[in-house]
């Protein structure tokens, strides 16, 4: 059986940057507008957009458009997928003790 590693790689890439981890930490408290994230993170708009694209493409963050602003929140389904990927790695390695 062929295993597709592309999707898990996208998810784990999303977690591999301190700024993206900080964004996820901020979003734990609920939905935030991009303008608020810009203020908190002290990033340029283009840098924040890059980080948010990686997080949303990985499916760990949801985006909701309202006028010219984007509002972001943690995707429970995306986080559950990430947990499932880790769990699968653990299970596949459990026989190698």
N, C-alpha and C positions, 0 to 999 in steps of 0.2 A: 504494500500500500504506500502510495506517494504522500508524503507529509508536506503541507504548505507552510513554510516558515515565514512568508512575507508579512502576513498580518501580525503574528506575535513580534516580529522584528520592529514593525511600525510602533506597536504599543510600547515595547521596552525602550525604543529610541526616544519616545516622548518623555520617559522618566529619567533620561540620562543627561540632564542639564540642570544646574542649580536654580536658574531662573524659572524653568518650567516647574520644578518641585515647589518653589516658592509660590508660584501662581496657583498650583493645586492646593497648597496650604491655605491660601487666601480664600479660595473657592469653597473650602470646607464649611465656611460660615454661611454659604448661600450664594445666590446669583449676584454677579457684579457686572456693571457696565464697563466696557473697554476704557472709557474715560477715567473711571475710578482705578482700574488696574494700572493705567499709565501714571496716575498720580502716586500710587503706592509704590510701584516698581521703579520709578525714575528711569524709564526706558524711552527710546524714541518710538514713535508710532509704528514705523516700519519694523523695528526689532520686535515689538510686542506682537504685531501681526504675524511675523514669522513663527514665533513661539506658539501663538494660538492656532495657527494653521496645522502645525505638527500635532498639537494636542487634540484638535477636532478631527483631523484625518485619522488619528489613531483610535478615535471613538471614545476617549476618556473624558472629553469635555463636550458639552452641548452648547450650541450657539442659537440665540434667538435674536432676530433682527427687529429693531423698532426705530423707524425713521432712519437717520444716518448712523445710529449707534448699534453696536452689537453687544448683547448681554450674554455672559458665559456662566455656566454652572457645571458641576461635576456630573458626569453620566454614570449613574449607578450600574447600568448594563455594561458599560465599557470597563468599569472597575471590576465587575464580576468576571468579565472575560480575562482580564489581566491576572486575577487571582486563580482562575481556572488554568491558565497557561502555566503558572508557577506550580500549581498542584499537580498538573500532568507531568511536569519535569521531575517533581519529587517522586511520583509514583513510578515513573519509568526507570528511575535510578534506585528504587528501594531494593531491588533484587541484587544489587551490586555491592552488598556489604561484605 
